[in-house]
């Protein structure tokens, strides 16, 4: 490369967005993802030894999939080719694969083929890759934001190792931003001072997307005029403007977090869907982990609704799975559906009270013996031990038989008259009426 080409390459580099200019050059430059790139981890060992097999990197936008691929490109001795599931077609794929085959047969040079957004490839495009991956013509690195087990052909995933990347943590994003402020590839040549609370806000609202954070930082620095000291001072207010998202007083580890989730749960429990949706919106806007919100809804569905509407637990658990599968921002719709359903459902904490009362009895030493006729009769010698007399409920009318199941008259589950629990209460009352007077049971409080 002559001097003109070198200057031209440098100019093109400067015209790239900050996220592209700050792309890691080595594995040590990659921040986060220690669960797969930490010292001694399989993926890191494979890359450092240049023995990497075909892999699929799966994770949300801006988590470092392309950065890892570029770090591999800088360390491998193999030819590194790049393409995209958005731009490539069958014809261009065939050209890449034919060239890789020629290099391997004629020159003995292996090829790594990096395909970004591989989930955009059609089934036919993925099928074209398969024999070349299988015979080692290319080592595939696929990057996708979509679950590969749903969006990539099974034969291709079975011949590749899938690595799941996590959203970049807030601490890691702040580290990336600070690095960009001093690195000459980034903003190091500019006299910029960014307040810590501005960086913290940016890290929080970018929801684990390092690319988005870097590009917002560049906007903030480049659009802020210098002060009298000829320095660029980026405050939290300027950062809010740059990312187009206001800071919300909400700390995931302190009062803002605990107070808001408390208000959310109490609003659902109190059957106020309007308040519940507001507190949900505040948490989502502030960058709360949607999986945390979903888990709280699952607990609430049993604790505060229970059998008054048994569908509540089904909806809550389905919402938790759907949010994990779909992700954000669409996950907000799923959380809103579950929230409004639970907030407007009939309420009962009878199951919650029942288990706590029974646990209290057990904890206090009121451990009751299992009645003889309920003990296991499935092993040799059970009959000699007297494990007989059990009556099979399905042999009786209404699938009910009056027999002792617990040597105490303690009542733990007391269904309310709310929703479906009213049906349960009437059913239980009918069973009680059919029970015949017999030997008085011992109340557990007398034990």
N, C-alpha and C positions, 0 to 999 in steps of 0.2 A: 504494500500500500504506500503510495507516494505522499508527499506533504499535503497536497491539495485534497486527496482522498481522506487523509487523517483529519484535516480540519473540517471537511464536509461531514464525516462521521460524528465528530464532536458536536457540530451544530445540530445535526439530527437528534442526537442524544439530548441536548438541552431543550429541544422542542417537545420532547416526550413528557407526559404527565409525571408528577413526582413519584407516584406509585411504580411506574415503569422504570424510572431512573434509579430508584432505591431497591430494585429487585435484588435479593441476595445473590452474591457471587459464589459463595461456598456454603456448605452445610452449617458451619458455625455462624453464618449470618442469619440463618433462619431462626426467628423468635417464636417460641411456643411449639406445640406438637411434640413435647418431650416424650409422650407415651409411645411414639413410634420412631422418634429421631434422637432420643436421649442416648448417652454413651452406653454402648453394649447392646442396644436394641437391634433387632433383626434387620430392619430396613436400613439403618445407618451402617451396620456392618457390611451388608450387601453392596451398598453404594461405594463405601470406602475401598472395598476389595475389588470393585468393578466386576462383580459377579451377579449383578441384579438380573432377575428374571422378569417376566411380564407382570405388571402391577396395574391396579386401578386405584386412583386416589379419589376418595368420595368425601365431600364435605360442602359446607355452605359457601356462598360467594366471599372472596377476600380472606380465606383462611390459610392460603399458602400453597395451594395445589400446583399452580404454575411456578411458583418460587422454588418448590422442591424439584420440579422437573428441570428448571434452569440451573440449579445447583448441581444436579446430576450431569447436565451437559458440560459444565465447566470442569468436572472431575474425570469423566469417562474417557477412555482411549478409543471408544467406538464412535462411529459416525452418528451424529445426532440430527434427526430430521423432525421438523415441526409441521403440523397441519391442524385444521380445526373442523369439528363436526358441523359447523355452520357454513364454512366456505368450501370444503372439499366435496367432490362428487366421485362417482365410480371411476370415471376416466382418469382423474388426477391421482386417485388412489392406486390404480393399476400402474401408472408411471412411477410412483414412489416405490411400490413393491418390486417392480421389475428392476429398477436401479439398485435396490438393496440386494436383490438376488444376484445381480451381476457382480457387485462389489464383493460379495461373499465367495462366489465361485472363482472369480478371476484374480481378485486382489487379496482375498482372505480377510477382508475387513467386515466386521459385524456392524449392524445398524440398530440404533434405538429409535423407534418411531413414537413421538409424542403427539397425541391427539387430544386437544382441548375440547371440552363440551362434547364428548364422545356419544352422549345419549341422543344427540341430534342425528346421528347416523341411522339410516333406515336398516331394516333387517338384511336387505341385500348387500348393503355396504359392509355391515358387520360380518356377514358370511364370507365376503371377499377376504377379509383379514384372517379368518380362522386358520386356513391351511398354512399361511405364512408365519403365523404365530406358533402353530403346532410344530412346524419343521425347523424353527429357529431362524428363518430368514430375517425376521425382525423381532426385537424385544419391544413389546408394547408398553407404553405408559399412557393410560387413559385417565383423563380428569373429568369429573362429573359432579354436578350439584344434585343429581337425582339418584335415588337408590338403585345401584347397579343390578341388584337381583330382580328388579322389576323392569328396568329400561335397557338392559344389555343382555344379549343372547346368553342363555345358560352355557353353551359350549365354550364361549369366550371367557365368561367369568370363572368357569371351572379350570381353565388353563392359565388363569391369572390370580395373583394374590391381591385381595381387596384390603386396602388400608383406609380406615375412616378417620378423617381429620375433624377436630373440634373447632367451634368458633374461637377466635383469638381472645384471650382474656383481657380485661381492662388494663391490668398491670403490663401485659405484653404489648398492648397497643401504645401505651404511654412510652414504653421503652423504644418502640419503633419510631414514634413521633420525635422523641428527643434525639435519636440517632440522625433523623432526617434534618434536624435543625443545625447540626454541626458538620455533617458529611458534605464534602465538596460536590458530590454528585447530586445532592439535594439542595438544601437552602443554606449551606454553610457559608456561602459567599455573601449572604445578606445579614445586615446587623439587626437581627430579629430577636425580640424577647417575648416569650409567650408565657402568660401567667399559669401557674400550676392548676388553678381551678378551671381555666379554659381548656387545658389538655385533658383534665379529668372529665369535663363535660363532653368533649369530643369523643373520648374513649367510651363513655357510657352510651351515648346515643347511636354510635355506629354499630352496636349490637354484634361485636365480634368480627366485623368486616375491616380488615387492615387497609385494603385498597381505598375504601371509601374515606377512612380516617386521614390517610395521607393526602388524598386529593382535596379534601376539605381544608386541611392545614395549609396547603399551597394557596388556595383561594384566599384564606384569611391573611396570610403573610403578603402575598402579591398585591392585594387590594387595599392594604392599610398604608396610608401615607406616613412617612417618617415624622418624628416629633422635632422639637427644637435641637435636640442632641443628635439629630440625624439617625435615630434608631427607630425601628418599627416595633411598636408595643401592641401586642394582641391581648386584649382582655377577654373575659368570659362573655361580655355582651357582644363583642366583635365576632367571637367564635359562634355564638348563637345565630348571628346573622349569616355567617358563612355556611353553616350547616343547615340553616333554615329550620332550626328546632330549638325552642326555648328550654332553658334548664328548669327542671322541676326539683323542688326540695325533696329529695328522696335518696337516702343512703341505704344500700342493700344490707349493710351490717349494723345499722343503728336505728334511731327512732322512726325516721321516715319510712323505712321498710316495714317495721313491726306495726306501726300505727295504721298504715294504709291497708295492709293485709287484714288487720283486725277489723277495720271499718268495713272492708269488703265482705268478710265472713259474716259479720253481725248484720249486715244489710240483707244478705241472702237468707240468713236465719230469720230475720224479721220480716220477710216477704215483701221487700221493697226492691223491685227489679230496676227502678230508675237509679237509685243510689248505688246499687250493686254494679250497674254498668258504668257509672261515673268512676268509681274506685278502680274498676277493671281497666278503664281507659287510662287513668293516671299511671297505673303500674306498667301497662304496655308502652305508653309514651316515654316513661322514665327508663325503659330498657330492662324491666324485670324479666327473669327467666320464665318463659311461658310454661315450661314443664313444672316449675314450682307452683304456679297458679293452678294448673290442671291437677296436681297431686292434692292440693288443698280442697279442690272441689270434690274429689273422690272421697276424701275423709268426711267432708260435710254431708255428702249424699247419704252416708250411713248414720252419722252422728245426729243430724238434725231433721232428716226426712224419713229414713228407715223404711219400714213397711207401710207407712202412710202412702207412699208411692214407690214400690220396689223398682220401677223403671228408672228412677233417679240415679241409682248406682250404675246401671247399665249405660245410661247416657254419659255419666261422668267418666267412667273408664273408657268408653269409646272415644270421648273427647280427648282424653289423655293420649291414647294411641294415635289418634288422627293428628293432633298437634305435633307429636314427635315425627310423624311421617311427612306431613305437609310443610311444617316449619312456618316461619313468619315471612311476610306480613299476613298471609291468608289465614294463619292460625288464629288470628284475632276473631274471625267470624265464628270459628268453632267454639272458642272460649265464650263468646257472647251468647251463642245458642245454649250451651250448657248452663251458663250463669242465669239466664232468664228463665229457663225451665225449672231449675232448682229453686229460684227465688219465688216462683209462682206455684210451686208444688205444695200440697198439704204437708204439714210438719209433725214429726213425732221423734222424740228421743228415747222411746221405750226400750229399744234394743240396746242402746248405749247404757241406760240405767240398769238393764237386766244383767249385762255382762259384768259391770262394775260391782253390783251387789253380790253376784255369785263369786267373783274373785275376792271380794272382801271376806266372805265366809270361809273360803279356802285358805286365805292368808292368815286368818285368825285361828286356824287349826281345826276348823269344822269339816274335816275330811270324812265323808260318809263311805261306808263299805258298799261295794256293788252287790245288789240283791242276787241271791244264788241263781234264780231262774234267768237272770240277764247275763251271767258269766258265760264265757266261751265254752261251747260244747263240741268244738271242732277237733280236739286232740284226744289221743288215746287216754282213757282213764277218767275223762270228764264226767261220765255217768256215775262212776263209783264215788266221785267227789260230790255228787248231788247236784250237778249242774243240769237240772232238768226242770220242766214245768213252764218253759217259755211258750207263749201263745203268739202265733204269727198273725199280725194285724190284718193282713190281706185275706185271711180265711174267714173274716167276720164281716157282717153287714156294715157298709159305710167305711170299710177299712179301719175299723176302730174296735179295740178290745179293752175292757177295763182290767188292768193289771198294774201292779206297782212298778214304777220305773225309778223311783228315788225314795229312800226311807226317811222322808221328811215332808212336812206340809208347807214348806217355804214356797212362796210365790215370787218369782223373779221377773218374768215378762208380763207386763200389764199393758196390753194394747190400748191405745186411745180410741176415740170415735172419729178420728180424722182420716179422710180418704179411705184407702184400702184396709187400713187397720180396723175400721168399723166392721168390715166383713170378717176379719180375723177374730175380732172380739166376740162376735155372734157365734162363730164356729166353735170357739173355745168354750163359750157358755153352753152350747149344745152338748159338747163332750162331757162337761162337768155334770150336766143333768143326767147323763147316762151312767155315770159312775155309781156303783152300788155301795151302800154303807158297809164298812168292814172294820178291820182292826184299825184303831186310830193311829195315824202317822205321827211321828215325833217331829215337832217343830225344830228346825236347825238351831234356833236361838236357845234351845234348851240343852244342846249338846255341850 
